[in-house]
Amino acid sequence: MSASLHKQKDWAAKEWVVLQFSSHKHRGIVHLGDEDRFAYLALEPNLDSSDMDPVVRRDVTQGEVPDACKWTLVHADGETSGKPLQCDMPLLLRGKYNDCLSVGRSLWGTQVPQARRSGKSLVCKGRNARVPDLRFRIVRAGIPFSAEPLYPSLPPPSPPPPLLGPEAEGELFGNKSFEEQERVLLDDLLFCLQGFEGTFVRKSPSSTEHLFEVEVPPGGDTSTAQFVQQLLPLCSHHAFVQEFVLQHSKYEYGTVNHALCAALRELLREFASKVAHWEVSFHAGELSLAELWYQCQASMDTFALLHRVTAHVSGQLGGAVLNGIEEVMTKTSLSAAQDLCEHLLQQASRPYFDMVSRWVYEGQLQDPYGEFFVSESPRVRDERTGGPAADFWQKHFTLDERAVPQFLASGRERILHAGKYLHIYFSASGKQLPEPIGGRAPFRYSRRRRDYAEAIDVAYRRAAAALLDLFMKPQPEGLDLLGRLKSLRHFFFLSKADWFGHFLDTAGELERPAEEIPLARLDSLLDLAVRASSLATDPYREDISCGLHSFRVEDACHRMVKGSAEDPDKDEASISGVTASAPASVGSDGSGVRCLTLKYRTAWPLSILFSRTTLLKYQVIFRHLLYCRYVERKLVEVWVDHQCTKDLGLDSTFSPYYSLRQRMLHFCRDYIYYATVEVLEPKSHEFLATLRQAETIDDVLHCHESFLEACLREVVLTERDLYRHLSKVLQTCLTFAHNLRRFSHSIGVEPLEEPDGKTQTPAERRLAKTRHSTQRYLSLLSQRQYSKMMAKWKTIFESQLQAFLRQIQQESKARYEHFLSNLATRLDYNDYYSSVLTGQPDMPPS
């Protein structure tokens, strides 16, 4: 059984829960709320005895953990609680009944097969610090771990034997000659230089660091002790470096520390050889304190520097270790010290550069110790594993600025993107990528950062070009991004709209409430319309289908203006269908024509470019164009009804109404022309031309985002005030068309009575029908209510249109946007509305 300590934020700060982790499928960080992975270790009374036994409980309700499942961390040696946990700190796991977790008899019952038993066992015992199996320690999760250090320390030595027998004791030290005293202290120094304490030179008990001090008994030579005192910093620095190597050579400190410790171990080995040579000279009677002082000068400088380095990076990981060494190097002016720091950096950075090389050349992130500044989030998944591709692209691989080595700071973004590009490339294509020209550049630390900066730049360009070619190349070698963008333009921007007219002709369901529209029928009608149009040969027409949105266009545009504070990806239910809403009349927000949209199906990794947020912008533009086309279509139907009145001889009477209908139709067609011909088409061509100049897929994403933002802005969808005025004008036109169609139908459907007993010829029936229709229209026009209604429509339309044009002029003067001038020119050609509608005709000067 493997166990992990999981802290619960609802409990006290010192209480932890021991969780069984038996699922080998889980490879990642354990998060709060994970289910079906843990069982709680609880204390329950043993039926056979009065002891408390640990049992595994799987019936614990999430968030309601009983006290029997809570364990408190206690220092095994009785130190004050509240200290931060360290890797080697001896700990006791104390339960509710003050019993401590220990290794003992089997935790599993006899019903568990022998093959499934873990071989480990846990019991509870009373607290006794002398029992070794009570002690535990916490290590970092997700890394290899050994119960013993990789390089175990030597057993603590016993004090050195006296050289001269009992007279070497402290009370007789003052009776010795100066030469004998120097020899005794020199022998102690040689022991201390190997990391051991001597008889008179020992570690200071009042200091937590490895500080040595000399304790000369009464009668000792003060000058000799002072000479020894000058050599003690070398002993302290050596012991500190030695302890650093023993501590940071453990698995949990990471590969950078391992490489640094390996370099330090070589220096310690060289120094140990030098000490051994001094010891030989000492026993041969050829070494004195003055000679040792002279020969230790270089070593004193070296270990003073090593002490500063190790103290500066103690407890750090990865890039922080490299930054600490480099910081010490920059603060020293001695060339020998700088060379030594550069040697340590070259050795310590080798595993780090190996991670960089594997990342920028293969797209593989192998960082079991969490040292690399690029981290992977296993909880952010791509579409192949059920997550949004946009989140995967932006959040799966993240950059930790705090872990970036300073010598790689300038190229950190290129390193991040190079590996990310290759990761996507290999996951999508499955092909091998040719090696860079000249092979892979070896990464090695150098004070000339240009040496590896150029190699990073080459690897970045190789990865960027590979992924971009995969997107840009046509099928089957690539993903044919340009072809898909053209297909989107044909469908969503109606650049080839012959299918659209046929679809509206057959889809009469769109005038019903949205919740009553069967999507399956709309998909069938769309497929028939596309097959009978110029888009029948489009290779991606099968990826287009119908959908219904439950939100309004203006609400979606408002979210976009606010910077997508509310993520449109949360509207998944709205994108796939419409939720139940209040009944809506034809032409209002709840009708099918206001909710219909197109859906576009993409596969990984194209979904990075065509995320839900991006497709929502396409869909908003399509819904807006659909509504404008629908209003135009209804006004054309009114025009068709008016054509039937030509034979009635009422042209002069209907002239004001014809004029109003024509002005509405002219407005709709002018705006549609502006939106499609003057905005969407030119922007699309500019966007496709810009893509051919792109160097990375991030450039493509940026251009795509800028293109859609510009389209939304210039079609005035994200211009809230302008869009509000435009919506009012379009709604007025649509309501006017519906009312006139209703009047026309009421006149046309009334049956014509034939004279009794008299059969009429077709010409007579047609003439009679014409007279009857003329009378009906004259009767309708004579009604004060009808005339008043038509005058009201005229006033409303003209006032709303003037307000719209006035708003355009105000925005144009305030922001100097060229598209506002184009829109005003298109809608108010030759200043017709601004002059004629205000009653001030544009007369030439006399």
C-alpha positions in Angstrom: 0.0 0.0 0.0 1.3 3.4 -0.9 0.1 6.4 1.0 0.1 10.2 0.6 -0.5 12.9 3.1 -3.4 15.2 2.0 -4.1 18.3 4.0 -7.7 19.4 4.4 -8.3 23.2 4.5 -11.4 22.8 6.7 -9.4 21.1 9.5 -6.8 22.5 11.9 -3.4 23.5 10.5 -1.6 20.5 11.9 -4.1 17.8 11.0 -3.6 15.7 7.9 -5.4 12.7 6.4 -3.6 9.6 5.2 -5.1 8.5 1.9 -4.6 5.2 0.3 -3.6 5.6 -3.3 -3.9 2.2 -5.1 -4.8 3.4 -8.6 -1.8 3.1 -10.9 -3.6 4.9 -13.8 -3.4 8.2 -12.1 -0.2 10.0 -13.0 -0.3 13.6 -11.7 -1.0 15.9 -8.9 -3.7 14.9 -6.4 -6.4 17.6 -6.2 -9.1 18.3 -3.7 -12.4 16.8 -4.8 -10.9 13.8 -6.7 -13.2 10.8 -6.3 -12.9 7.0 -6.5 -9.2 7.2 -5.9 -8.7 7.3 -2.1 -9.7 5.4 0.9 -9.3 6.8 4.4 -7.1 5.2 7.0 -9.0 5.1 10.3 -8.5 3.9 13.8 -11.0 1.4 15.1 -11.0 -0.9 18.2 -9.9 -4.5 17.6 -12.6 -7.0 18.6 -10.1 -9.5 19.8 -8.2 -7.1 22.0 -8.4 -3.6 23.4 -5.9 -2.3 20.9 -6.7 0.2 18.2 -6.0 -1.1 14.7 -5.8 0.9 11.5 -8.4 0.0 9.0 -9.2 1.2 5.5 -12.6 2.8 5.3 -14.1 3.5 1.9 -17.6 4.6 3.1 -16.5 8.0 4.3 -18.7 10.8 2.9 -16.8 13.5 1.1 -16.3 16.5 3.3 -17.5 14.7 6.4 -14.3 12.9 7.6 -14.6 11.6 11.1 -12.0 12.2 13.8 -10.9 8.6 13.5 -9.5 9.4 10.1 -7.5 12.4 11.2 -3.8 12.1 11.9 -1.6 14.8 13.5 2.0 15.3 12.5 4.4 15.4 15.5 8.1 15.7 15.6 9.6 12.4 16.7 12.2 14.1 18.9 9.7 16.3 20.7 10.7 19.6 19.1 8.2 22.5 19.2 5.3 22.1 16.8 4.6 24.7 14.2 8.0 24.5 12.4 7.9 24.1 8.6 8.3 20.5 7.5 11.6 19.4 6.1 12.4 16.4 3.9 14.5 14.7 6.6 12.5 15.7 9.7 11.6 12.7 11.8 7.8 12.6 12.2 5.2 10.6 14.1 1.7 10.1 12.8 -0.5 10.3 15.9 -4.1 9.3 15.7 -7.2 10.3 17.7 -6.3 8.0 20.6 -2.6 9.1 20.9 -1.5 5.9 19.1 1.2 6.3 16.5 1.3 4.6 13.1 4.0 2.0 12.8 5.1 -1.0 10.8 3.7 -4.2 12.2 1.3 -7.0 11.4 -0.7 -7.0 8.2 -3.4 -4.4 7.7 -5.4 -6.6 5.3 -7.7 -9.2 6.4 -7.5 -12.9 5.6 -10.2 -12.5 2.9 -7.7 -10.6 0.6 -5.8 -13.0 -1.7 -2.1 -13.4 -1.0 -1.3 -12.2 -4.5 -3.0 -8.8 -3.8 -1.4 -8.2 -0.5 1.1 -5.4 -0.5 3.7 -7.0 1.7 3.6 -3.9 3.9 1.8 -3.7 7.2 0.6 -1.0 9.6 -0.3 -1.1 13.2 -0.7 1.4 16.0 1.6 1.6 19.0 2.1 3.8 21.9 4.5 6.7 21.4 8.1 5.6 21.9 10.8 7.6 20.1 13.2 4.7 20.4 11.2 2.4 18.2 12.5 3.1 14.7 9.4 1.9 12.8 7.4 4.7 14.3 9.3 7.4 12.4 8.2 8.7 9.0 9.3 11.5 6.7 7.6 13.4 3.9 9.2 13.6 0.5 8.1 15.2 -2.8 5.6 13.2 -4.7 6.0 12.0 -8.3 9.8 11.4 -8.2 12.0 8.4 -7.6 12.7 7.9 -4.0 15.1 5.8 -2.0 14.8 5.1 1.7 18.5 5.8 2.1 20.5 8.7 0.7 22.3 8.1 -2.6 25.6 8.9 -1.0 25.3 8.0 2.7 27.4 9.9 5.2 30.2 8.2 7.1 29.6 7.1 10.6 30.5 9.8 13.1 34.1 9.2 14.2 35.2 8.9 17.8 37.5 11.6 19.1 41.1 11.2 17.9 43.4 9.2 20.3 45.9 11.1 22.2 49.4 11.1 20.8 51.3 11.1 24.0 49.2 9.1 26.3 47.5 10.4 29.4 49.6 13.5 29.5 47.8 14.8 26.4 44.7 15.5 28.5 43.7 19.1 29.1 45.1 19.3 32.6 48.6 18.4 31.4 48.5 20.4 28.1 50.2 23.4 29.7 53.2 21.2 30.7 54.1 20.5 27.1 56.5 22.4 25.0 55.5 24.8 22.3 56.4 22.2 19.6 54.4 19.5 21.3 51.4 21.8 21.7 51.6 22.8 18.0 51.7 19.1 17.0 48.6 18.2 19.1 46.6 21.1 17.6 47.9 20.3 14.1 46.7 16.8 14.4 43.3 18.1 15.5 43.3 20.4 12.5 43.9 17.6 10.1 40.9 15.7 11.6 38.7 18.8 11.2 39.8 19.2 7.6 38.4 15.8 7.0 35.1 16.8 8.6 35.7 15.2 12.0 36.0 16.8 15.4 39.3 16.7 17.3 40.1 16.8 20.9 40.7 20.6 21.3 39.2 21.7 18.0 35.5 21.0 18.0 32.2 22.2 16.5 30.5 25.0 18.4 27.5 23.7 20.3 25.8 27.1 20.3 25.6 27.3 16.5 23.4 25.4 14.1 26.0 25.7 11.4 29.3 23.9 11.2 31.4 26.4 13.1 34.6 25.1 14.6 36.3 26.6 17.6 39.6 25.8 19.5 39.5 25.3 23.2 43.0 25.6 24.5 43.5 24.4 28.1 45.2 26.6 30.6 48.8 27.0 30.0 48.5 26.6 26.2 50.4 28.9 23.9 48.2 31.8 22.9 50.0 32.5 19.6 49.7 28.9 18.5 46.0 29.0 19.3 45.6 32.2 17.3 47.4 30.6 14.4 45.0 27.6 14.6 42.0 30.0 14.8 43.0 31.5 11.4 42.6 28.0 9.8 39.2 27.2 11.4 37.1 29.0 8.6 38.5 26.4 6.1 37.3 23.6 8.4 33.9 25.3 8.8 33.5 25.9 5.1 34.6 22.4 4.2 32.1 20.8 6.7 29.3 23.0 5.4 30.0 22.1 1.7 30.3 18.4 2.7 26.9 18.5 4.5 25.4 20.3 1.5 26.5 17.5 -0.8 25.2 14.8 1.5 21.8 16.6 1.8 21.2 17.7 -1.7 22.4 14.5 -3.4 19.1 12.9 -2.4 16.5 12.2 -5.1 14.0 14.9 -4.1 16.4 17.8 -4.7 16.4 17.3 -8.5 18.9 16.8 -11.2 20.5 20.2 -11.1 21.4 19.8 -7.4 22.6 16.3 -8.3 24.9 17.6 -11.0 26.1 20.4 -8.7 26.8 18.0 -5.9 28.8 15.8 -8.4 31.0 18.8 -9.3 31.4 19.6 -5.6 32.2 16.0 -4.8 35.1 16.1 -7.3 36.5 19.2 -5.5 36.0 17.6 -2.2 37.9 14.5 -3.4 40.7 16.6 -4.6 40.9 18.4 -1.3 40.8 15.1 0.5 43.8 13.9 -1.5 45.6 17.1 -0.5 44.7 16.6 3.2 46.0 13.0 2.9 49.3 14.4 1.5 49.5 16.8 4.5 48.8 13.9 6.9 51.7 11.9 5.4 54.0 14.9 5.8 52.7 15.4 9.4 53.6 11.9 10.4 56.9 12.2 8.7 57.6 15.3 10.9 57.8 17.6 7.8 54.6 19.7 8.4 54.2 22.7 10.7 51.4 25.1 11.3 53.1 27.8 9.3 53.6 25.3 6.4 50.0 24.2 6.6 48.9 27.9 6.7 50.9 28.6 3.5 49.6 25.5 1.6 46.0 26.2 2.6 45.7 29.7 1.1 44.3 28.5 -2.3 42.0 26.1 -0.6 40.7 28.7 1.8 39.7 31.0 -1.1 38.1 28.1 -2.9 36.0 26.8 0.0 35.0 30.3 1.0 33.6 30.7 -2.5 32.0 27.2 -2.3 30.5 28.1 1.0 28.9 31.3 -0.4 27.6 29.3 -3.4 26.1 26.4 -1.3 24.6 28.8 1.3 23.0 30.8 -1.4 21.4 27.9 -3.2 20.6 25.7 -0.2 17.1 24.3 -0.5 16.5 25.6 -4.0 15.6 23.6 -7.1 16.3 23.9 -10.8 16.6 27.3 -12.2 16.9 28.9 -8.8 20.1 27.0 -8.1 21.6 28.2 -11.4 20.6 31.7 -10.7 22.1 31.6 -7.3 25.5 30.4 -8.6 25.4 33.0 -11.3 24.6 35.7 -8.8 27.6 34.8 -6.7 29.7 34.8 -9.8 28.6 38.3 -10.8 29.3 39.7 -7.3 33.0 38.6 -7.2 35.7 40.4 -9.1 38.4 37.7 -8.9 38.9 35.9 -12.2 39.8 32.6 -10.4 36.5 32.8 -8.5 34.6 33.5 -11.6 36.2 30.6 -13.4 35.3 28.3 -10.6 31.6 29.5 -10.6 31.5 29.1 -14.4 32.8 25.5 -13.9 30.0 24.8 -11.4 27.4 26.4 -13.7 28.6 24.3 -16.6 28.3 21.1 -14.6 25.1 22.0 -12.8 23.3 23.2 -16.0 24.0 20.0 -18.0 20.7 18.3 -16.9 18.8 21.5 -17.3 20.1 22.0 -20.8 19.2 18.4 -21.5 15.6 19.2 -20.6 15.8 22.3 -22.8 17.2 20.3 -25.8 14.6 17.5 -25.5 11.9 20.1 -25.2 12.9 22.4 -28.2 13.9 19.5 -30.5 11.4 16.8 -29.6 8.6 18.5 -27.8 8.9 16.2 -24.8 8.7 17.5 -21.3 10.6 15.2 -19.0 10.8 17.0 -15.7 10.0 14.6 -12.8 11.4 17.0 -10.1 9.6 20.2 -11.3 12.8 22.1 -12.1 12.0 23.3 -15.6 10.4 26.7 -16.1 7.9 25.1 -18.5 5.3 23.1 -16.6 2.5 20.9 -17.9 -1.0 20.9 -16.4 -2.5 17.4 -16.6 -6.0 18.8 -15.8 -6.1 21.0 -18.9 -6.9 18.5 -21.7 -7.3 18.8 -25.5 -10.4 17.7 -27.4 -9.1 14.2 -27.7 -9.5 13.8 -24.0 -12.6 15.9 -23.5 -11.4 19.5 -23.1 -11.5 22.7 -25.1 -8.6 23.1 -27.5 -8.3 26.8 -26.8 -7.7 26.1 -23.1 -5.2 23.4 -24.1 -3.2 25.8 -26.3 -3.2 28.6 -23.7 -3.0 26.8 -20.4 -1.7 23.2 -20.8 2.0 24.4 -21.0 2.7 27.4 -18.9 5.8 29.5 -18.1 6.9 29.9 -14.5 8.9 33.2 -14.5 10.4 32.4 -11.1 12.1 29.2 -12.3 13.7 30.8 -15.4 17.5 30.9 -15.3 18.8 34.4 -16.0 21.0 33.2 -18.8 17.9 31.8 -20.6 15.6 34.8 -19.7 15.8 36.4 -23.1 14.8 33.1 -24.9 12.2 31.8 -22.5 9.3 32.6 -24.7 10.9 31.0 -27.7 11.8 27.9 -25.7 8.1 27.6 -24.5 6.7 28.0 -27.9 9.2 25.7 -29.7 8.3 22.8 -27.5 4.6 23.6 -27.6 4.7 23.7 -31.4 6.5 20.3 -31.6 4.1 18.8 -29.1 1.1 19.7 -31.2 2.9 18.7 -34.4 3.8 15.2 -33.3 0.4 14.7 -31.7 -1.4 15.7 -35.0 0.9 14.3 -37.7 2.6 11.4 -36.2 5.5 11.9 -38.6 9.2 12.3 -37.9 10.6 15.8 -38.3 13.9 16.2 -40.2 16.8 17.1 -38.1 18.0 20.8 -38.3 20.7 21.5 -40.9 24.0 20.9 -39.2 22.5 18.7 -36.5 21.3 19.7 -33.1 23.4 22.4 -31.5 24.8 21.2 -28.1 23.7 23.4 -25.2 26.3 24.3 -22.7 26.6 27.2 -20.3 28.8 30.1 -21.4 29.3 33.6 -20.4 28.6 34.5 -24.0 24.9 33.9 -24.1 24.8 34.3 -27.8 26.3 30.8 -28.1 23.1 29.1 -27.1 20.7 31.9 -27.9 21.4 31.3 -31.6 20.7 27.6 -31.2 17.4 28.3 -29.4 16.4 30.6 -32.2 17.2 27.9 -34.8 15.2 25.3 -32.9 12.3 27.7 -32.5 12.2 28.5 -36.2 12.3 24.8 -37.1 9.4 24.0 -34.7 7.4 27.0 -35.9 7.9 26.2 -39.6 6.9 22.5 -39.0 3.6 23.3 -37.3 2.8 26.1 -39.7 3.4 23.9 -42.8 1.2 21.2 -41.2 -1.7 23.7 -41.0 -1.1 25.4 -44.3 -0.4 22.5 -46.7 -3.4 21.1 -48.5 -4.7 17.7 -47.8 -3.6 14.9 -47.5 -0.2 16.3 -46.5 -1.6 19.1 -44.3 -4.7 20.4 -42.7 -5.6 22.9 -45.5 -6.2 25.9 -43.3 -6.7 28.3 -46.2 -9.3 26.0 -47.8 -11.2 25.8 -44.5 -11.1 29.5 -44.1 -12.5 30.0 -47.6 -15.3 27.5 -46.8 -16.2 29.4 -43.6 -16.3 32.7 -45.6 -18.7 31.1 -48.2 -21.1 29.8 -45.5 -20.9 32.3 -42.6 -20.3 35.5 -44.6 -22.6 34.5 -47.5 -19.9 35.2 -50.1 -21.7 32.5 -52.2 -25.2 32.9 -51.1 -27.2 31.0 -53.8 -27.6 28.2 -51.3 -29.0 30.7 -48.7 -31.9 31.8 -50.9 -32.9 28.2 -51.7 -32.6 27.4 -48.0 -34.9 30.2 -46.9 -37.4 29.3 -49.6 -37.8 25.8 -48.2 -37.3 26.4 -44.5 -40.7 27.8 -43.6 -40.2 26.5 -40.0 -37.9 29.5 -39.3 -40.9 31.7 -38.7 -42.1 29.5 -35.9 -40.9 29.8 -32.3 -37.4 28.4 -31.9 -38.3 25.7 -29.4 -40.7 24.2 -31.9 -38.2 23.9 -34.8 -36.8 20.4 -35.5 -33.1 20.6 -36.1 -33.0 17.4 -38.0 -35.3 18.8 -40.7 -33.2 22.0 -40.9 -30.1 20.0 -41.4 -31.8 18.1 -44.2 -32.9 21.3 -45.9 -29.5 22.8 -45.5 -27.9 19.8 -47.1 -30.3 19.9 -50.1 -29.7 23.6 -50.5 -26.0 23.2 -50.5 -26.0 20.3 -52.9 -28.1 22.4 -55.4 -25.8 25.4 -55.2 -22.3 26.5 -56.3 -21.0 25.1 -53.0 -21.8 21.5 -53.9 -18.1 20.9 -54.6 -16.9 22.4 -51.4 -14.8 19.7 -49.7 -15.8 20.8 -46.2 -19.6 21.2 -46.7 -20.2 18.1 -44.6 -18.8 19.9 -41.6 -21.5 22.5 -41.7 -24.8 21.9 -39.8 -27.6 23.9 -38.3 -27.9 25.0 -34.7 -30.0 27.2 -32.5 -28.8 29.8 -30.0 -30.8 30.8 -27.0 -29.0 34.1 -26.4 -29.5 37.3 -28.4 -26.9 38.7 -30.8 -26.6 41.9 -28.8 -25.9 40.0 -25.6 -23.1 38.0 -27.2 -21.6 41.2 -28.7 -21.8 42.9 -25.3 -19.7 40.1 -23.8 -17.2 40.5 -26.5 -16.9 44.2 -25.9 -16.3 43.5 -22.2 -13.4 41.2 -23.2 -15.3 38.0 -22.7 -15.6 38.4 -19.0 -18.1 35.7 -19.2 -16.6 32.9 -21.2 -18.7 32.1 -24.3 -17.5 28.5 -24.0 -19.9 28.2 -21.1 -22.8 28.5 -23.5 -22.4 24.9 -24.7 -26.1 24.2 -24.2 -26.9 27.3 -26.1 -24.7 26.4 -29.0 -26.1 22.9 -29.4 -29.7 23.8 -29.0 -32.2 26.2 -27.5 -33.4 26.1 -24.0 -37.1 26.5 -23.2 -38.1 30.1 -23.3 -41.3 32.2 -23.3 -43.4 32.1 -26.5 -42.3 34.6 -29.1 -44.0 36.1 -32.1 -42.6 36.0 -35.6 -39.7 38.3 -36.0 -39.0 38.7 -32.3 -36.0 37.4 -30.5 -37.5 34.0 -29.9 -38.4 33.2 -33.5 -36.3 30.7 -35.4 -34.9 33.2 -37.8 -33.4 35.1 -34.9 -31.9 32.0 -33.3 -30.7 30.0 -36.3 -27.0 29.6 -36.7 -24.5 27.4 -38.4 -22.2 25.0 -36.6 -18.8 24.0 -37.9 -17.2 20.7 -37.0 -13.4 20.6 -36.7 -11.0 18.0 -35.5 -7.8 18.3 -33.5 -5.6 20.3 -33.9 -7.7 22.7 -36.2 -9.9 23.3 -33.1 -7.0 25.4 -31.7 -7.8 28.0 -34.4 -11.5 27.3 -34.5 -12.3 27.4 -30.9 -15.8 27.9 -29.5 -15.1 31.5 -28.9 -13.8 32.0 -32.4 -16.7 30.2 -34.0 -19.1 32.2 -31.9 -17.9 35.3 -33.6 -18.5 33.7 -37.0 -21.9 32.7 -35.8 -22.8 36.1 -34.5 -21.9 37.6 -37.9 -24.0 35.0 -39.7 -27.0 35.5 -37.5 -26.8 39.2 -38.1 -26.6 38.8 -41.9 -29.4 36.2 -41.8 -31.7 38.7 -40.0 -30.8 41.5 -42.5 -31.5 39.2 -45.4 -34.7 38.1 -43.9 -35.9 41.7 -43.5 -34.9 42.4 -47.1 -36.8 39.2 -48.2 -40.0 40.3 -46.4 -39.8 43.8 -48.0 -39.4 42.1 -51.4 -42.5 40.1 -50.7 -44.3 43.4 -50.1 -43.0 44.7 -53.4 -44.4 41.6 -55.1 -47.8 42.3 -53.5 -47.6 45.9 -54.8 -46.9 44.6 -58.3 -50.3 43.0 -58.3 -51.9 46.5 -57.8 -50.6 47.9 -61.1 -53.8 47.0 -63.0 -55.9 48.8 -60.5 -54.9 52.3 -61.6 -54.1 53.4 -58.1 -50.5 54.3 -58.6 -51.0 57.9 -57.5 -52.9 56.8 -54.4 -50.3 54.1 -53.5 -47.3 56.3 -54.3 -46.5 57.4 -50.8 -46.6 53.8 -49.6 -44.6 52.5 -52.5 -42.0 55.2 -51.7 -41.8 54.2 -48.0 -41.4 50.5 -48.9 -38.8 51.3 -51.5 -36.8 53.5 -49.0 -36.8 50.7 -46.5 -35.7 48.2 -49.1 -33.0 50.6 -50.3 -31.7 50.9 -46.7 -31.6 47.2 -46.2 -29.8 46.5 -49.5 -27.3 49.3 -48.9 -26.4 48.1 -45.5 -26.1 44.5 -46.7 -23.9 45.7 -49.6 -21.8 47.6 -47.2 -21.4 44.7 -44.7 -20.7 42.1 -47.4 -18.9 43.9 -50.2 -17.2 46.7 -48.4 -16.3 45.0 -45.1 -16.4 41.2 -45.1 -15.0 40.5 -48.5 -12.1 42.9 -48.4 -11.2 41.9 -44.9 -11.3 38.3 -45.8 -8.9 38.8 -48.8 -6.6 40.9 -46.6 -6.6 38.2 -43.9 -5.8 35.4 -46.3 -3.0 37.5 -47.8 -1.6 38.1 -44.3 -1.7 34.4 -43.5 0.7 33.7 -46.3 3.2 36.0 -44.6 2.8 34.4 -41.2 5.8 32.7 -39.6 4.2 30.9 -36.7 0.9 29.5 -35.7 0.6 32.2 -33.0 0.8 34.8 -35.8 -2.1 33.0 -37.5 -4.1 33.1 -34.2 -3.4 36.7 -33.8 -4.3 37.6 -37.4 -7.5 35.5 -37.1 -8.5 37.2 -33.9 -7.7 40.7 -35.4 -9.7 39.9 -38.5 -12.8 38.8 -36.6 -12.6 41.8 -34.3 -12.3 44.2 -37.2 -15.3 42.5 -39.0 -17.5 42.7 -35.9 -16.5 46.3 -35.3 -17.0 47.5 -38.9 -20.3 45.7 -39.2 -21.2 47.7 -36.0 -22.0 44.6 -34.0 -19.6 45.6 -31.3 -20.5 49.2 -31.5 -23.3 49.1 -29.0 -25.0 52.5 -29.7 -24.8 52.1 -33.4 -26.1 48.5 -33.3 -29.0 49.6 -31.1 -30.1 52.2 -33.7 -29.6 49.7 -36.5 -31.7 47.1 -34.7 -34.6 49.6 -34.3 -34.6 50.4 -38.0 -34.5 46.8 -39.1 -37.3 45.9 -36.6 -39.4 48.8 -37.9 -38.9 47.5 -41.5 -39.8 44.0 -40.6 -42.9 45.0 -38.7 -44.0 47.2 -41.6 -43.5 44.4 -44.0 -45.5 42.0 -41.8 -48.4 44.4 -41.5 -48.6 45.2 -45.2 -48.5 41.5 -46.0 -51.3 40.9 -43.6 -53.5 43.6 -45.2 -52.7 42.4 -48.7 -53.7 38.8 -47.8 -56.9 40.0 -46.1 -57.9 41.7 -49.3 -56.9 38.9 -51.6 -58.5 36.0 -49.8 -62.1 37.4 -49.7 -64.2 35.4 -52.2 -65.8 37.1 -55.2 -69.5 36.5 -55.6 -70.8 35.7 -59.1 -74.2 36.9 -60.3 -77.0 34.3 -60.0 -77.7 32.3 -63.1 -75.0 34.0 -65.2 -71.8 32.4 -66.3 -68.9 34.8 -66.8 -66.0 34.5 -69.2 -62.5 34.6 -67.9 -62.0 38.1 -69.1 -65.2 39.2 -67.4 -64.2 37.4 -64.2 -60.8 39.1 -64.3 -62.4 42.5 -64.9 -64.8 41.9 -62.1 -62.0 40.8 -59.8 -60.1 44.0 -60.7 -63.1 46.2 -59.9 -63.6 44.3 -56.7 -60.0 44.7 -55.6 -60.0 48.4 -56.5 -63.1 48.9 -54.4 -61.5 47.0 -51.5 -58.3 49.0 -51.7 -60.2 52.3 -52.0 -62.3 51.3 -49.0 -59.1 50.4 -47.1 -57.4 53.7 -48.1 -60.4 55.7 -47.1 -60.2 54.4 -43.6 -58.6 56.9 -41.3 -57.0 54.2 -39.3 -55.0 52.8 -42.2 -53.8 56.3 -43.3 -52.9 57.1 -39.8 -51.0 53.8 -39.5 -49.0 54.4 -42.7 -48.2 58.0 -41.6 -47.0 56.6 -38.3 -44.7 54.1 -40.0 -43.2 56.8 -42.2 -42.5 59.0 -39.2 -41.0 56.2 -37.1 -38.8 55.0 -40.0 -37.5 58.5 -40.9 -36.9 59.5 -37.2 -35.0 56.2 -36.5 -33.0 56.4 -39.7 -32.0 60.0 -39.0 -31.0 59.1 -35.4 -28.9 56.3 -36.8 -27.2 58.6 -39.3 -26.7 61.2 -36.6 -25.1 58.7 -34.3 -22.7 57.6 -37.1 -21.7 61.2 -37.6 -21.0 61.7 -34.0 -19.0 58.6 -33.7 -17.1 59.5 -36.8 -16.2 62.9 -35.5 -15.1 61.5 -32.1 -13.0 58.6 -33.3 -12.1 59.3 -37.0 -12.9 55.7 -38.0 -12.8 55.3 -41.8 -15.5 52.6 -41.8 -18.0 55.0 -40.2 -17.5 57.5 -43.0 -18.0 54.6 -45.5 -21.2 53.5 -43.8 -22.6 57.1 -43.7 -21.8 57.5 -47.4 -23.5 54.3 -48.3 -26.6 54.9 -46.3 -26.9 58.6 -47.1 -25.8 58.8 -50.7 -25.8 62.4 -52.0 -27.0 63.6 -48.6 -30.6 62.4 -49.4 -31.7 61.6 -45.9 -29.9 64.4 -44.3 -31.4 67.0 -46.6 -34.7 65.7 -48.0 -36.0 64.0 -44.9 -35.4 67.1 -42.8 -37.3 69.3 -45.3 -34.2 71.1 -46.5 -33.6 70.2 -50.1 -30.1 70.4 -51.4 -30.5 73.3 -53.9 -27.7 74.6 -56.0 -26.7 78.2 -55.2 -28.2 80.8 -57.4 
